[in-house]
Amino acid sequence: MAPQPKRKLSKGRRDRRRAHDALTARNLVACSNCGSMRLPHTVCSNCGHYQGREVLEIDKDKKSE
């Protein structure tokens, strides 16, 4: 059998341990070409532009949707 705790952990001690477990929101920036939201330092999945130039060719069918 595994060892068991001898005393109940208080709510304060439990909550202090969980203080760093909260999720943080992702940092999004607007694309300079199309204006859609994207992650910083990544190619825009909507238009394929990065730092003012087109690096991925996106199909016309996907752009219109």
Secondary structure, DSSP 8 states (H G I E B T S, - for coil): -----SS---HHHHHHHGGG--------EE-TTT--EE-TTS--TTT-EETTEE-S---HHHHH-
